[in-house]
């Protein structure tokens, strides 16, 4: 059996299991979605968002990229963000990083890896900014883990500064932003940080959002 055929067979078994439990399982979800969460995670195959959270289809709106970055140049992410906030009205946005992230490790390296190095440029800048703190950790794994944590916290701040989030906070006081970390070695998720409407942020972001709403 080819590997892809195994996936198709597994899908059929999954469908039978769901329908056995609830005959209209798929019919009830076919016409609309009302997820409460937007998940911005890493593309790593070891971090399946629905499985590690126990979420059902329809509960998570998901966007994934290498190293779970929130970049203004990523139009895909911003399209997902706008739709989830302005149309789906999600109440929570989770930026989830994970230990042993290959993207983070590449950003710490002194070599070029082609296109991926361009994508990870902002993350390398983040490493340089915090290099003294990171390099003060004697254990290589500890240094790697620390940059993973710093990256999650920074991406939550990037998210908070976007016009989309600022407008939502002014209009509806939602969503709440969360920075989570997934431990591949234990399987556990932990929250590193969270932000919500009213939290301190560079005043320039507030002014920018107000001008656009007033236009």
Backbone torsions as a table, in degrees:
resi	resn	phi	psi	omega
1	UNK	NA	132.7	176.9
2	UNK	-72.7	150.5	-178.8
3	UNK	-55.9	-40.0	-179.1
4	UNK	-66.5	-30.6	178.3
5	UNK	-67.4	-33.7	175.8
6	UNK	-61.4	-38.9	178.6
7	UNK	-64.5	-42.0	178.8
8	UNK	-64.2	-41.2	177.9
9	UNK	-65.4	-39.6	178.3
10	UNK	-63.5	-36.7	177.5
11	UNK	-62.0	-44.0	-179.9
12	UNK	-64.1	-37.9	177.1
13	UNK	-66.7	-38.5	179.0
14	UNK	-64.8	-42.8	178.8
15	UNK	-60.7	-46.3	-179.2
16	UNK	-61.0	-40.1	179.9
17	UNK	-64.5	-44.3	-179.5
18	UNK	-65.9	-44.3	-178.4
19	UNK	-67.4	-32.3	178.0
20	UNK	-63.8	-37.6	179.9
21	UNK	-77.0	-40.1	-177.9
22	UNK	-145.0	110.4	-171.8
23	UNK	-61.6	-32.0	-178.8
24	UNK	-103.0	25.3	-175.5
25	UNK	-52.0	-49.4	-176.8
26	UNK	-80.3	-35.0	179.3
27	UNK	-61.2	-36.7	-177.7
28	UNK	-71.1	-18.7	-176.9
29	UNK	-108.4	-2.1	-171.2
30	UNK	-75.3	-32.0	-170.0
31	UNK	-93.8	-21.5	-176.3
32	UNK	-155.5	164.7	174.5
33	UNK	-137.2	141.1	178.9
34	UNK	-135.2	59.6	-178.7
35	UNK	-68.2	144.6	177.3
36	UNK	-92.2	-15.2	-173.0
37	UNK	-126.6	140.1	163.3
38	UNK	-105.5	129.4	-179.3
39	UNK	-110.9	118.0	173.9
40	UNK	-108.7	106.1	-173.0
41	UNK	-129.1	-179.0	178.0
42	UNK	-83.8	151.0	179.2
43	UNK	-73.3	-6.4	-177.2
44	UNK	-50.7	131.4	-176.3
45	UNK	-68.0	-13.4	-178.7
46	UNK	-89.7	2.9	-177.0
47	UNK	-124.4	69.0	179.4
48	UNK	-76.9	110.7	-169.5
49	UNK	-56.8	-46.9	-177.5
50	UNK	-66.7	-39.6	-175.6
51	UNK	-69.6	-43.5	-176.1
52	UNK	-75.4	-15.5	176.6
53	UNK	-104.5	-8.0	-177.1
54	UNK	70.7	22.3	-176.9
55	UNK	-79.0	146.2	175.8
56	UNK	-89.3	160.0	172.5
57	UNK	-54.8	132.8	-178.8
58	UNK	99.3	-8.0	-178.1
59	UNK	-94.8	-29.4	-179.5
60	UNK	-118.4	130.0	167.2
61	UNK	-95.1	125.6	-164.3
62	UNK	-121.1	135.5	169.6
63	UNK	-133.9	130.1	-178.1
64	UNK	-131.0	143.2	174.0
65	UNK	-150.4	169.7	-178.9
66	UNK	-64.5	119.3	176.8
67	UNK	72.9	19.9	174.0
68	UNK	44.2	54.9	-178.5
69	UNK	-91.3	147.4	173.4
70	UNK	-113.3	97.2	-174.8
71	UNK	-117.5	138.4	179.8
72	UNK	-63.5	-22.4	-179.5
73	UNK	-84.1	-5.1	-178.3
74	UNK	-91.2	90.8	-176.9
75	UNK	-67.4	-28.3	176.7
76	UNK	-63.2	-49.0	179.5
77	UNK	-60.7	-42.7	-177.5
78	UNK	-69.4	-30.6	174.2
79	UNK	-66.5	-42.7	177.0
80	UNK	-63.5	-43.5	-179.2
81	UNK	-62.6	-47.7	-179.7
82	UNK	-61.6	-45.1	-178.5
83	UNK	-65.1	-42.4	-177.2
84	UNK	-68.6	-35.6	-177.4
85	UNK	-83.0	-46.9	-172.2
86	UNK	-87.9	-26.8	-179.1
87	UNK	-105.1	-52.7	-177.6
88	UNK	-79.4	-19.7	178.2
89	UNK	58.3	47.1	178.9
90	UNK	-62.1	149.3	-178.4
91	UNK	-96.2	-19.7	-177.6
92	UNK	-139.8	141.5	172.1
93	UNK	-122.8	125.3	-177.1
94	UNK	-110.5	119.7	168.8
95	UNK	-96.9	114.7	-174.0
96	UNK	-117.6	117.0	171.8
97	UNK	-101.5	178.9	179.7
98	UNK	-149.9	146.8	175.6
99	UNK	-65.0	154.5	-176.4
100	UNK	63.8	33.7	178.6
101	UNK	-75.5	121.3	-179.3
102	UNK	-63.5	-36.3	178.5
103	UNK	-62.1	-42.3	178.4
104	UNK	-65.5	-40.3	179.6
105	UNK	-63.6	-41.4	177.9
106	UNK	-62.3	-37.2	-179.5
107	UNK	-66.4	-23.2	179.7
108	UNK	-88.3	-9.3	-175.5
109	UNK	-83.6	166.3	-179.4
110	UNK	-104.8	18.6	-176.5
111	UNK	-118.1	159.1	176.0
112	UNK	-95.7	135.9	-179.8
113	UNK	-118.2	27.8	177.7
114	UNK	76.3	-142.3	-176.4
115	UNK	-54.8	-34.6	-178.7
116	UNK	-62.8	-30.8	178.8
117	UNK	-66.4	-35.7	177.1
118	UNK	-65.7	-43.7	179.4
119	UNK	-61.6	-39.2	-175.6
120	UNK	-86.8	5.7	179.8
121	UNK	-51.4	-49.9	179.0
122	UNK	-61.2	-31.8	178.6
123	UNK	-72.0	-36.6	175.4
124	UNK	-64.3	-39.3	176.6
125	UNK	-62.2	-37.0	177.7
126	UNK	-65.5	-39.7	176.9
127	UNK	-62.2	-44.1	179.7
128	UNK	-63.2	-40.2	-179.4
129	UNK	-62.2	-36.1	-176.8
130	UNK	-108.6	18.9	-172.3
131	UNK	-59.8	-42.1	-178.5
132	UNK	-59.8	-44.4	179.4
133	UNK	-64.6	-45.1	-176.9
134	UNK	-66.8	-45.9	-176.5
135	UNK	-72.2	-13.0	176.4
136	UNK	-73.7	-12.5	177.0
137	UNK	-84.2	123.8	-173.3
138	UNK	-73.0	-32.3	-175.6
139	UNK	-83.1	125.1	179.2
140	UNK	-56.1	-40.6	178.4
141	UNK	-64.3	-39.4	178.8
142	UNK	-63.9	-38.2	177.1
143	UNK	-64.7	-43.4	178.5
144	UNK	-60.9	-47.9	179.8
145	UNK	-60.2	-39.6	-176.5
146	UNK	-65.8	-40.3	178.6
147	UNK	-68.0	-34.0	174.5
148	UNK	-58.0	-45.6	-179.1
149	UNK	-66.6	-44.8	178.5
150	UNK	-60.2	-40.4	-179.4
151	UNK	-61.7	-44.5	179.1
152	UNK	-59.8	-48.5	-179.3
153	UNK	-60.6	-41.4	-179.1
154	UNK	-67.6	-38.1	-179.6
155	UNK	-68.7	-32.7	174.1
156	UNK	-63.6	-41.8	177.3
157	UNK	-63.6	-42.2	177.3
158	UNK	-58.9	-42.3	-179.9
159	UNK	-63.7	-43.3	-179.4
160	UNK	-62.3	-30.2	-177.5
161	UNK	-83.7	-3.9	-179.1
162	UNK	-73.1	151.3	177.8
163	UNK	-60.1	-36.0	-178.3
164	UNK	-61.1	-47.1	-179.8
165	UNK	-71.1	-40.7	180.0
166	UNK	-62.1	-41.1	177.7
167	UNK	-64.9	-41.6	179.2
168	UNK	-63.8	-39.5	179.4
169	UNK	-67.6	-36.4	178.2
170	UNK	-69.5	-39.4	-174.3
171	UNK	-84.2	-41.3	-169.2
172	UNK	-130.2	-2.7	-179.5
173	UNK	63.6	17.7	177.7
174	UNK	-136.0	160.7	4.2
175	UNK	-91.6	169.9	170.8
176	UNK	-88.1	136.7	-179.3
177	UNK	-102.5	137.5	-178.2
178	UNK	-127.9	140.5	172.0
179	UNK	-111.8	111.8	-177.1
180	UNK	-112.7	158.2	175.8
181	UNK	-130.1	134.7	178.9
182	UNK	-107.7	129.4	-179.1
183	UNK	-97.0	107.2	-179.9
184	UNK	-63.1	-26.1	-175.4
185	UNK	-80.8	-21.9	-179.3
186	UNK	-120.0	-23.4	-177.5
187	UNK	90.8	-3.3	-175.7
188	UNK	-89.9	147.6	171.0
189	UNK	-100.9	142.7	174.9
190	UNK	-139.5	147.8	178.7
191	UNK	-89.8	129.4	177.1
192	UNK	-95.0	-36.1	-174.8
193	UNK	-159.2	162.8	170.7
194	UNK	-152.3	154.5	179.0
195	UNK	-139.3	148.3	177.2
196	UNK	-146.7	172.3	-179.9
197	UNK	-53.8	132.5	-179.7
198	UNK	99.1	-14.0	177.6
199	UNK	-71.1	155.1	-178.1
200	UNK	-65.0	133.1	176.7
201	UNK	-152.3	152.7	179.2
202	UNK	-47.2	126.3	-174.9
203	UNK	-57.2	-27.0	-179.1
204	UNK	-59.8	-33.9	179.7
205	UNK	-68.4	-39.8	178.8
206	UNK	-62.6	-45.4	-179.0
207	UNK	-63.1	-39.1	180.0
208	UNK	-63.3	-44.7	-179.2
209	UNK	-64.9	-40.6	-178.8
210	UNK	-64.2	-40.0	179.1
211	UNK	-62.6	-42.0	-177.5
212	UNK	-68.1	-37.7	179.2
213	UNK	-68.9	-32.8	-179.4
214	UNK	-77.5	-14.8	-177.7
215	UNK	-69.7	NA	NA
